[in-house]
Amino acid sequence: MSIPETLGLSSAALGAVFVAAWVVGIGVALYRYDRERITRRELSLANGGALMWLAWSLLQVVTAFSGSLATAIDLLSLGLFVTGVGLLVHWWRSRDADERERL
């Protein structure tokens, strides 16, 4: 038995809940960065992971659509995934640069 079935939701509905949660997570990270509570490097880490999970969540939502809208959501998901990977690579490189400076 899968989680959506256990909760009595469709995959698309559960995906929509996850999309909303990850959008809120990205918003909180941006707010904290704006208030200077986290660094740019921490923002890259938080948003990179959130964008990758957001892309996965959109793939759950796309099951409720068909045609050109489904294609657009798939392309959006792919773009968010690639952007998330890019942010995580940026975080990784900045982490390595900081460690080299300490040595």
C-alpha positions as CSV (number, residue, x, y, z in Angstrom):
1,M,0.0,0.0,0.0
2,S,1.4,3.4,-1.0
3,I,1.4,6.6,1.1
4,P,-1.2,8.4,-1.1
5,E,-3.6,5.4,-0.8
6,T,-3.1,5.3,2.9
7,L,-3.9,9.0,3.3
8,G,-6.8,8.7,0.8
9,L,-5.3,11.1,-1.7
10,S,-4.3,10.8,-5.3
11,S,-0.7,11.1,-6.3
12,A,-1.5,14.5,-7.9
13,A,-3.1,15.8,-4.7
14,L,-0.2,14.7,-2.6
15,G,2.2,16.1,-5.1
16,A,0.3,19.5,-4.9
17,V,0.8,19.4,-1.1
18,F,4.5,18.8,-1.6
19,V,4.7,21.6,-4.2
20,A,3.2,24.1,-1.8
21,A,5.5,22.9,1.0
22,W,8.7,23.3,-1.1
23,V,7.6,26.7,-2.4
24,V,7.1,27.8,1.2
25,G,10.5,26.4,2.1
26,I,12.1,28.4,-0.7
27,G,10.3,31.5,0.4
28,V,11.5,31.0,4.0
29,A,15.1,30.5,2.8
30,L,14.9,33.7,0.7
31,Y,13.4,35.6,3.6
32,R,16.1,34.5,6.0
33,Y,18.8,35.4,3.4
34,D,17.2,38.8,3.0
35,R,17.3,39.3,6.8
36,E,21.0,38.2,6.8
37,R,20.3,35.2,9.0
38,I,21.9,32.8,6.4
39,T,24.8,33.2,4.0
40,R,24.7,33.0,0.3
41,R,26.3,29.5,0.5
42,E,23.6,28.3,2.8
43,L,21.0,29.8,0.5
44,S,22.4,27.8,-2.4
45,L,22.3,24.6,-0.4
46,A,18.7,25.1,0.8
47,N,17.3,26.2,-2.5
48,G,19.2,23.6,-4.5
49,G,17.7,20.8,-2.5
50,A,14.3,22.4,-2.4
51,L,14.3,23.0,-6.2
52,M,15.2,19.3,-6.8
53,W,12.3,18.2,-4.5
54,L,10.0,20.7,-6.1
55,A,10.8,19.2,-9.5
56,W,10.0,15.7,-8.2
57,S,6.7,17.0,-6.7
58,L,5.7,18.5,-10.0
59,L,6.1,15.1,-11.7
60,Q,3.6,13.8,-9.2
61,V,1.2,16.6,-10.0
62,V,1.5,16.1,-13.8
63,T,-0.4,12.8,-13.5
64,A,-3.6,14.8,-13.3
65,F,-3.0,16.6,-16.6
66,S,-2.6,15.7,-20.2
67,G,-1.6,17.3,-23.5
68,S,0.4,20.5,-23.7
69,L,-0.1,21.4,-20.1
70,A,1.5,18.1,-19.0
71,T,4.4,18.8,-21.4
72,A,4.8,22.3,-20.0
73,I,4.8,21.0,-16.4
74,D,7.4,18.3,-17.4
75,L,9.6,21.0,-18.9
76,L,9.2,23.2,-15.9
77,S,10.2,20.2,-13.7
78,L,13.3,19.6,-15.8
79,G,14.3,23.2,-15.6
80,L,13.9,23.3,-11.8
81,F,15.9,20.1,-11.5
82,V,18.8,21.4,-13.6
83,T,18.7,24.7,-11.7
84,G,18.7,22.8,-8.3
85,V,21.7,20.8,-9.4
86,G,23.5,24.0,-10.5
87,L,22.9,25.6,-7.1
88,L,24.2,22.5,-5.3
89,V,27.3,22.5,-7.5
90,H,27.8,26.1,-6.7
91,W,27.5,25.3,-3.0
92,W,29.9,22.4,-3.3
93,R,32.5,24.5,-5.1
94,S,32.2,27.3,-2.5
95,R,32.6,24.8,0.3
96,D,35.8,23.5,-1.3
97,A,37.1,27.0,-1.7
98,D,36.5,27.7,2.0
99,E,38.3,24.6,3.0
100,R,41.3,25.4,0.9
101,E,41.6,28.8,2.5
102,R,41.7,27.3,5.9
103,L,44.7,25.1,5.0
